[in-house]
Amino acid sequence: MKTYRFAALLEPGDDHGVTVSFPDLPEAISQGDDRADALAQAEEVLGLTLLAYLEADRRIPEATTAGTGFVMVTPAPEVAAKLAVIETFRASGMTQAQLATSIGRDGREVRRIISPDHPSKLPALALALRAMGKRLVMSVDDAA
């Protein structure tokens, strides 16, 4: 099961606030006014970074860093589902036309569903995953 969960390091900022970085994703750096704001920013920058990886046809790395001093962060549910759809579609060998037929949608909608730049709603993403032999599973976890 893929979760897109990465370890984040929260440190005091230079002037004030909290800086957040992801050792496994050196491009993903942000900051917040306090810990709660930094964690909200971490979720957003993580999602944007992972989508940028896919936009650039880069493989999303496996999360390797964890342990004391790190906080686990996941992107927003819609972003995680979008990442799963794009990765699954690319690995499936399906064409856009085949996916469109499988989910009963037109080609334009399928292009939006598999585009990292276009937001999609969870029901459409879940439908696409099911058509590719996957199932979207949601879970609830303690907040960082």
C-alpha positions in Angstrom: 0.0 0.0 0.0 1.4 3.4 -1.0 0.9 6.2 1.5 3.1 9.1 0.3 4.2 9.6 3.9 7.5 11.3 4.4 9.6 12.3 7.4 9.8 16.1 8.0 12.3 17.9 10.2 11.0 20.9 12.1 13.6 23.4 13.3 13.6 26.9 14.6 13.6 29.5 11.8 16.4 32.0 11.3 14.4 35.0 12.3 11.3 33.5 13.9 8.9 30.7 13.3 9.5 27.1 12.3 11.3 25.8 9.2 10.3 22.4 7.8 12.3 20.3 5.5 12.1 16.7 4.1 15.5 14.9 4.0 14.1 12.5 1.3 12.9 15.4 -0.9 15.6 18.2 -0.7 13.4 20.5 -2.8 10.6 20.5 -0.2 11.3 23.3 2.2 8.8 25.6 3.9 8.2 27.5 7.1 5.4 28.5 9.4 4.8 31.0 12.1 4.6 28.2 14.7 4.5 24.4 14.8 0.9 24.1 13.7 1.4 26.5 10.8 4.6 24.7 9.8 2.9 21.4 9.7 0.1 22.8 7.5 2.8 24.3 5.2 4.6 20.9 5.2 1.5 19.1 4.0 1.1 21.6 1.1 4.8 21.7 0.1 5.0 17.9 0.2 2.0 17.6 -2.1 3.3 20.3 -4.5 6.8 18.7 -4.6 5.5 15.2 -5.3 3.2 16.5 -8.1 6.2 18.4 -9.5 8.1 15.1 -9.6 5.4 13.5 -11.7 5.1 16.6 -13.9 8.8 16.4 -14.7 8.5 12.6 -15.3 10.6 11.9 -12.2 10.0 8.9 -10.0 8.7 9.7 -6.5 11.4 8.4 -4.1 10.7 5.9 -1.4 10.5 7.5 2.0 13.6 6.3 3.9 14.2 8.8 6.7 12.4 8.4 10.0 13.2 8.2 13.6 13.6 10.5 16.6 13.2 14.2 15.9 11.1 13.6 12.7 7.4 14.1 12.1 5.6 12.1 9.5 3.7 14.2 7.0 1.3 13.2 4.2 -0.2 15.4 1.5 -3.9 16.2 1.5 -6.1 13.3 0.7 -7.0 14.6 -2.8 -3.3 15.1 -3.6 -2.4 11.6 -2.4 -5.2 10.1 -4.5 -4.1 12.1 -7.5 -0.5 10.9 -7.1 -1.8 7.3 -6.9 -3.9 7.7 -10.0 -1.0 9.2 -12.0 1.5 6.6 -10.9 -0.9 3.7 -11.4 -1.9 5.0 -14.9 1.7 5.3 -16.0 2.5 1.8 -14.8 -0.7 0.2 -16.2 0.1 0.4 -19.9 -3.5 1.7 -20.5 -4.2 4.4 -23.0 -6.2 7.5 -22.1 -8.9 6.2 -24.4 -9.0 2.8 -22.6 -9.3 4.5 -19.2 -12.1 6.8 -20.5 -14.0 3.8 -21.8 -13.5 2.0 -18.5 -14.8 4.8 -16.4 -17.5 6.0 -18.8 -16.0 9.5 -19.1 -14.8 11.5 -22.1 -11.1 12.0 -23.0 -11.0 15.6 -21.7 -12.0 14.4 -18.2 -9.4 11.6 -18.3 -6.7 14.1 -19.3 -7.7 16.2 -16.3 -7.7 13.2 -14.0 -4.2 12.1 -14.9 -2.7 15.6 -15.1 -0.6 16.7 -12.1 -1.7 20.3 -12.8 -5.5 19.8 -12.5 -7.3 19.2 -9.2 -9.7 16.3 -9.2 -12.4 15.2 -6.8 -12.0 12.0 -4.8 -14.9 10.1 -6.4 -13.4 10.5 -9.9 -9.9 9.5 -8.6 -11.4 6.5 -6.9 -13.2 5.5 -10.0 -10.1 5.7 -12.1 -8.1 3.7 -9.6 -10.8 1.0 -9.6 -10.7 0.8 -13.4 -7.0 0.1 -13.2 -7.4 -2.6 -10.6 -6.6 -0.6 -7.5 -8.7 0.6 -4.6 -8.5 3.9 -2.8 -8.2 3.3 1.0 -8.5 6.1 3.5 -7.3 6.0 7.0 -7.3 8.3 10.0 -4.1 8.9 11.9 -3.0 11.0 14.8 -2.1 14.5 13.8 1.6 15.3 14.0 
